[in-house]
């Protein structure tokens, strides 16, 4: 007998010895008086065996049909062999209309060896931070390098923008590497859709923060920080990864869900993925977005004075020489002006370069005509750690049929004769 049935037997013995009334027994067991009468009748007819459930040892009425189990296993092996139980359950329910619980799918995958339960990690205590109250009040941003296309395309980086108040994915953007220009490209997609957020929450990357100790020159802002200041958007850098845990956690979720969704959709490159990402974000937000404390939207609309084409350019100040020339990235530019040369000597101008490498020179906000006077030879360039992989891809590699590829083969004489002289 089970523990519950033994408890019922003890209560029935008290009824039998007149130590309890049927009403008192019903209150103790949490049953109605009618059910107590039925239990008492079964006990008088069959004794203690009358209190044992008649369904014990019988198959459950809610058991799965054998055909449903076989169909689920066939689909799991064919399409979802490396999915987690939660995502696999969603696909089986939504795309194949199988009525299975999440726990049933989990048990099937464990039994077939498709999923191994993970031991719970030791909890690390961090100070909790409440979500912001309004949508658009704080947007967490981060870049996640990963093999997003599972070898179908080179490894790239996904830029992730998530709203702190709602957990809504507001922007996803694939880019070869995490650079200032790539964040500007993501902002170009985000700003027309939602408007200008109140603040961005990022890590301490040199894209967002000047990391040179004791820097005395410059404005104290990075190029991205300068552009956000022009738009009235504050950039806040987190002191630790845990401080911006919301975007860090969603990076791990996307590295599982997004990779598998793109595999099912047949997407194999950045050019195909970026136009499709809004569809994924809409489905993701439907599942995981939460309701903010306030219904107020803190985004501000873009103004006609917000010139994104000029704002999202690399800008550096230069001083014109006596000959009205300046040097920028090893190139000497000659200013063409109808005004007397002495009028612009030692004038401070702004050099603006966009992602395509097009240069515009501004004087007091107005563009100046120029010509390229001299271009120096290419020298060793300085790159950041995040741009190193992208820079190495530009190094020339010999083709497959190049003689260097065949050096040291079984017929070395013929290969040596074919080497270039």
Rosetta blueprint (number, residue, H / E / L):
1 X L
2 X L
3 X H
4 X H
5 X H
6 X H
7 X H
8 X H
9 X H
10 X H
11 X H
12 X H
13 X H
14 X H
15 X H
16 X H
17 X L
18 X L
19 X L
20 X L
21 X L
22 X H
23 X H
24 X H
25 X H
26 X H
27 X H
28 X H
29 X H
30 X L
31 X L
32 X L
33 X H
34 X H
35 X H
36 X H
37 X H
38 X H
39 X H
40 X H
41 X H
42 X H
43 X H
44 X H
45 X H
46 X H
47 X H
48 X H
49 X H
50 X H
51 X H
52 X L
53 X L
54 X L
55 X L
56 X L
57 X L
58 X L
59 X L
60 X L
61 X L
62 X L
63 X L
64 X L
65 X L
66 X H
67 X H
68 X H
69 X H
70 X H
71 X H
72 X H
73 X H
74 X H
75 X H
76 X H
77 X H
78 X H
79 X L
80 X L
81 X L
82 X L
83 X L
84 X L
85 X H
86 X H
87 X H
88 X H
89 X H
90 X H
91 X H
92 X H
93 X H
94 X H
95 X L
96 X L
97 X L
98 X L
99 X L
100 X L
101 X L
102 X H
103 X H
104 X H
105 X H
106 X H
107 X H
108 X H
109 X H
110 X H
111 X H
112 X L
113 X L
114 X L
115 X L
116 X L
117 X L
118 X L
119 X L
120 X L
121 X L
122 X L
123 X L
124 X L
125 X L
126 X L
127 X L
128 X L
129 X L
130 X L
131 X L
132 X L
133 X L
134 X L
135 X E
136 X L
137 X L
138 X L
139 X E
140 X E
141 X E
142 X E
143 X E
144 X E
145 X E
146 X E
147 X L
148 X L
149 X L
150 X L
151 X L
152 X L
153 X L
154 X L
155 X L
156 X E
157 X E
158 X E
159 X E
160 X E
161 X E
162 X E
163 X E
164 X L
165 X L
166 X L
167 X L
168 X L
169 X E
170 X E
171 X E
172 X E
173 X E
174 X E
175 X E
176 X L
177 X L
178 X L
179 X L
180 X H
181 X H
182 X H
183 X H
184 X H
185 X H
186 X H
187 X H
188 X H
189 X H
190 X H
191 X H
192 X H
193 X H
194 X H
195 X L
196 X E
197 X L
198 X L
199 X E
200 X E
201 X E
202 X E
203 X L
204 X L
205 X L
206 X L
207 X L
208 X L
209 X L
210 X L
211 X L
212 X L
213 X L
214 X L
215 X L
216 X L
217 X L
218 X L
219 X L
220 X L
221 X L
222 X L
223 X H
224 X H
225 X H
226 X H
227 X H
228 X H
229 X H
230 X H
231 X H
232 X L
233 X L
234 X E
235 X E
236 X E
237 X E
238 X L
239 X L
240 X L
241 X H
242 X H
243 X H
244 X H
245 X H
246 X H
247 X H
248 X H
249 X H
250 X H
251 X H
252 X H
253 X H
254 X H
255 X H
256 X H
257 X H
258 X H
259 X H
260 X H
261 X H
262 X H
263 X H
264 X H
265 X H
266 X L
267 X L
268 X L
269 X L
270 X H
271 X H
272 X H
273 X H
274 X H
275 X H
276 X H
277 X H
278 X H
279 X H
280 X H
281 X H
282 X H
283 X H
284 X H
285 X H
286 X H
287 X H
288 X H
289 X L
290 X L
291 X L
292 X L
293 X L
294 X L
295 X L
296 X L
297 X E
298 X L
299 X L
300 X E
301 X L
302 X L
303 X L
304 X L
305 X L
306 X L
307 X L
308 X H
309 X H
310 X H
311 X H
312 X L
313 X L
314 X E
315 X E
316 X E
317 X E
318 X E
319 X E
320 X L
321 X L
322 X L
323 X L
324 X L
325 X E
326 X E
327 X E
328 X E
329 X L
330 X L
331 X E
332 X E
333 X E
334 X E
335 X E
336 X L
337 X L
338 X L
339 X L
340 X L
341 X H
342 X H
343 X H
344 X H
345 X L
346 X L
347 X L
348 X E
349 X E
350 X E
351 X E
352 X E
353 X E
354 X L
355 X L
356 X L
357 X L
358 X L
359 X E
360 X E
361 X E
362 X E
363 X E
364 X L
365 X L
366 X E
367 X E
368 X L
369 X L
370 X E
371 X E
372 X E
373 X E
374 X E
375 X E
376 X L
377 X L
378 X L
379 X L
380 X L
381 X L
382 X L
383 X L
384 X L
385 X H
386 X H
387 X H
388 X H
389 X H
390 X H
391 X H
392 X H
393 X L
394 X L
395 X L
396 X L
397 X L
398 X L
399 X L
400 X L
401 X L
402 X L
403 X H
404 X H
405 X H
406 X H
407 X L
408 X L
409 X L
410 X L
411 X L
412 X H
413 X H
414 X H
415 X H
416 X H
417 X H
418 X L
419 X L
420 X L
421 X L
